[in-house]
Amino acid sequence: MTERYAVVVVGGGTAGLSAALVLGRARHRTLVVDAGEPRNAPAAHMQGYLSRDGMPPAEFLAVGREEIARYGVELVRDRVVEVEKGEDFAVVLAGGRTVRARRLVIATGLKDELPAVPGVAERFGRDVLHCPFCHGWEVRDQPFGVLASSPASVHQALIVSQWSKDVRFFLHTVAEEELSDQDLRRLAAAGVDVVPGEVAGLVVEEDRLTGVRLADGTAHARSVLFVGPRPVPQTGLLERLGAELHETPFGAYPVVDGNGLTTVPGVWAAGNAIGFAEQVVHAASGGYRAASAIVGDLLMADLDAV
């Protein structure tokens, strides 16, 4: 017979585990389906999370899995391939198992699509970075490079200048005339050097970044390179359920209320499933809010059915 749960949480990252912890403590039978592909896996440490600053992401998630297990929450390493909505939700797993749930939490996150520059993917999370709030302190005062992926990359170049006064903005495939006069004025005021020309690759010596090489053969000594990945939201399940999405400069994300409830009754979303800028601390909060709302929603549904 098909197993039945009060809630199935799709995604075992920070948002999913946070939701599962609250649901387990509220005595709801909960299943977490985790494909084991957290967005921050390339990073050796996570920063900016009060009391967990500097903790390796893998260790953080391992502790979370131990915590939810104490409250009877089940976790399975699998992937949800289909969800069908009827009186409840039929959740089909890649491994062949089908379970039913009264409510869903979608915490499938997003994937970072990196610029197609040789060496960037291999060093991402080490000395090729994207978030100065996550890694800026650890690389402060080193020679920075910023790889432009669009004129909007000016903002990244300006932000990282707070962590180093030696910043070079590599225009790469962006023409200098695409930058506004205000962009150029601000870059100059921040002391950021603008370097035209396409980036052909990275210079790596003894397993560390030492420079950025242009297509014309010139090399610029840099020990850190900031890039702007293209976020790819993992919204397939939400779309098949009919959730309304809204377009942002960083992709299309579900329309949600303050607790993460989507436009599909019974379906909540949290973490990077609802936006590009959801850091670990935000994801934990979002999972908590979604779960607490579900607890109340299930209670009222049960009372109204009496």
C-alpha positions in Angstrom: 0.0 0.0 0.0 1.1 3.6 -0.7 2.7 5.2 2.4 1.0 8.3 3.7 2.6 11.3 5.3 1.3 14.5 6.7 4.0 16.4 4.8 6.6 15.5 2.2 9.6 17.9 2.0 11.3 17.9 -1.4 14.9 18.9 -0.9 17.2 18.2 2.1 19.2 21.4 2.2 18.9 24.1 4.8 15.3 25.1 4.0 14.0 21.6 3.8 15.7 20.4 7.0 14.5 23.5 8.9 10.9 22.8 7.8 11.3 19.1 8.7 12.6 19.9 12.2 9.6 22.1 13.0 7.1 19.5 11.5 8.7 16.7 13.4 8.6 18.6 16.7 4.9 19.3 16.0 4.4 15.5 15.8 3.5 15.3 12.1 4.7 12.3 10.1 7.2 13.9 7.7 9.4 12.6 4.8 12.3 14.5 3.4 13.4 13.4 -0.1 16.9 14.6 -0.7 18.9 14.3 -3.9 22.1 15.3 -2.1 23.0 18.3 -4.4 23.1 21.4 -2.2 23.9 24.6 -3.9 26.8 25.5 -1.5 28.5 22.1 -1.9 31.6 23.7 -3.6 32.3 25.9 -0.6 34.6 24.7 2.2 32.9 26.9 4.8 29.8 29.1 5.2 29.9 32.5 6.9 27.5 35.0 8.3 25.2 32.5 10.1 25.2 33.6 13.8 26.7 30.8 16.0 27.7 28.7 12.9 30.1 31.1 11.2 32.9 29.2 9.4 31.1 25.8 9.7 31.6 23.5 6.6 28.2 23.3 4.8 28.4 19.5 4.7 28.8 19.4 8.5 25.9 21.8 9.0 23.6 19.6 6.9 24.8 16.4 8.7 23.9 18.0 12.1 20.5 18.9 10.7 19.9 15.4 9.5 20.7 14.1 13.0 18.4 16.6 14.6 15.3 15.8 12.5 15.9 12.0 13.1 15.4 12.6 16.8 11.8 13.6 16.1 11.0 10.7 13.9 11.4 12.5 10.5 12.3 10.1 7.8 14.9 11.0 5.1 15.5 9.2 1.9 18.2 9.7 -0.7 16.2 9.9 -3.9 14.7 12.4 -6.3 11.1 13.4 -6.8 10.2 12.9 -10.5 6.5 13.6 -10.5 3.8 15.0 -8.2 0.1 14.6 -8.9 -2.6 16.5 -7.0 -5.9 15.0 -6.0 -7.5 14.9 -2.6 -3.9 14.8 -1.5 -0.5 14.6 -3.3 0.9 11.5 -4.9 4.7 11.9 -4.9 6.6 9.6 -7.3 10.3 9.0 -6.5 13.0 8.0 -9.1 13.7 4.8 -7.2 10.1 3.6 -7.9 8.5 4.4 -4.6 5.2 6.4 -4.5 4.1 8.1 -1.3 1.1 10.4 -0.5 1.1 13.6 1.4 -1.4 16.1 2.7 0.9 19.0 2.2 4.2 19.7 0.3 7.2 21.8 1.0 9.3 22.4 -2.2 12.9 23.3 -1.3 14.6 22.2 -4.5 16.8 25.3 -4.6 18.6 26.4 -7.8 21.7 25.6 -9.8 24.5 28.0 -10.7 25.4 28.1 -14.4 29.0 29.4 -14.5 30.6 31.5 -17.2 32.2 29.3 -19.9 35.7 30.3 -19.2 38.3 27.5 -18.8 39.2 27.0 -15.2 36.2 28.8 -13.6 34.2 25.7 -12.8 37.1 23.8 -11.4 38.0 26.5 -9.0 34.5 27.7 -8.1 34.1 27.9 -4.3 37.9 28.1 -3.7 39.4 31.2 -5.3 36.7 31.8 -7.9 33.8 33.2 -5.9 30.5 34.9 -6.4 29.4 36.3 -3.0 31.5 38.7 -1.1 29.2 38.5 1.9 30.0 34.8 2.0 33.7 34.9 1.3 34.9 38.5 1.3 36.4 38.5 4.7 38.5 35.4 4.0 40.1 36.9 0.9 40.2 40.6 2.1 43.0 42.8 0.8 44.0 40.4 -1.9 44.1 41.4 -5.6 40.6 40.8 -6.9 39.3 40.3 -10.4 35.6 40.6 -11.4 34.5 38.9 -14.6 31.7 40.8 -16.3 28.8 38.7 -17.7 26.6 41.7 -18.4 26.6 45.4 -17.7 24.9 44.6 -14.4 28.2 43.1 -13.2 29.3 46.7 -12.5 27.3 46.3 -9.2 29.4 43.3 -8.2 32.6 45.1 -9.0 31.6 48.0 -6.8 30.4 45.8 -3.9 33.6 43.8 -3.7 35.7 47.0 -3.6 34.8 47.2 0.1 36.9 44.1 0.7 39.9 45.1 -1.4 41.3 48.3 -2.9 43.0 46.4 -5.7 40.1 45.4 -8.0 40.2 44.9 -11.8 36.9 44.7 -13.7 37.4 42.4 -16.7 34.8 43.4 -19.3 35.2 40.0 -21.1 32.3 40.0 -23.7 30.8 43.3 -22.5 31.8 46.4 -24.6 32.9 49.4 -22.7 30.3 51.5 -24.5 27.6 49.3 -22.8 28.5 50.9 -19.5 26.7 54.1 -18.6 28.5 57.3 -17.6 27.3 56.7 -14.1 28.8 53.2 -14.1 32.2 54.5 -15.2 32.1 57.4 -12.7 31.3 55.0 -9.8 33.9 52.5 -10.9 36.5 55.3 -11.0 35.4 56.6 -7.6 35.7 53.2 -6.1 39.2 52.8 -7.5 38.2 49.9 -9.8 40.3 49.5 -12.9 38.3 48.6 -16.0 40.1 46.1 -18.3 38.6 45.6 -21.8 39.2 42.4 -23.7 37.8 38.9 -23.6 39.1 36.6 -20.8 40.5 33.3 -22.3 41.3 31.5 -19.0 42.9 31.5 -15.6 46.5 31.2 -14.5 46.9 28.5 -11.9 50.2 27.7 -10.1 50.6 25.1 -7.4 46.8 24.7 -7.2 46.1 28.3 -6.6 44.8 31.1 -8.8 47.6 33.5 -9.7 46.2 35.4 -12.6 43.6 36.1 -15.3 44.7 35.6 -19.0 43.1 37.6 -21.8 42.6 36.4 -25.3 45.4 38.7 -26.5 47.9 36.7 -24.3 48.3 39.3 -21.6 48.0 38.2 -18.0 46.9 40.1 -14.9 48.1 38.9 -11.6 45.0 38.2 -9.4 44.5 35.8 -6.5 40.7 36.0 -6.4 38.2 36.1 -9.2 34.5 37.0 -8.6 32.0 35.8 -11.2 28.3 36.1 -11.6 26.7 32.7 -12.2 23.4 32.5 -14.0 20.9 31.1 -11.5 18.7 28.3 -12.9 15.7 27.9 -10.6 14.6 24.3 -10.1 10.9 24.9 -10.6 9.9 21.9 -12.6 7.6 20.3 -9.9 6.0 23.7 -9.1 5.3 24.3 -12.8 3.7 20.9 -13.2 1.5 21.6 -10.2 0.3 24.8 -11.9 2.1 27.2 -9.5 2.2 30.8 -10.7 5.7 32.1 -11.4 7.0 35.7 -11.6 9.9 36.8 -13.6 12.9 38.5 -11.9 16.4 39.5 -13.3 17.6 36.2 -11.8 15.0 33.8 -13.3 11.4 32.9 -12.7 10.3 32.0 -9.1 7.0 31.0 -7.6 4.6 33.6 -6.3 4.5 33.1 -2.5 3.0 34.8 0.5 4.9 35.7 3.6 5.1 32.1 4.8 6.0 30.6 1.5 2.6 29.4 0.4 2.4 29.2 -3.4 -0.7 29.8 -5.5 -1.3 26.0 -5.3 -3.3 25.1 -2.2 -1.3 22.9 0.1 2.1 23.6 -1.5 4.7 25.8 0.2 8.2 26.7 -1.1 11.3 27.9 0.8 15.0 28.7 0.3 16.5 29.3 -3.1 13.3 27.7 -4.5 11.8 31.2 -4.0 14.7 33.5 -4.9 18.3 33.9 -5.9 19.5 35.7 -2.8 18.3 33.3 -0.1 21.4 32.8 2.0 21.6 29.9 4.5 20.2 31.9 7.3 17.3 33.1 5.2 16.7 29.5 4.0 16.5 28.3 7.6 14.0 31.0 8.5 11.9 30.3 5.4 11.7 26.6 6.1 10.6 27.4 9.7 7.9 29.8 8.6 6.5 27.4 6.0 6.4 24.5 8.5 4.7 26.6 11.2 2.1 27.7 8.7 1.5 24.1 7.7 1.0 23.0 11.3 -1.8 25.6 11.6 -3.2 24.7 8.3 -3.5 21.0 9.0 -5.0 21.7 12.4 -7.8 23.9 11.0 -8.5 21.4 8.2 -8.9 18.6 10.8 -11.1 20.7 13.0 -13.3 21.8 10.1 -13.7 18.2 9.1 -15.3 17.2 12.4 
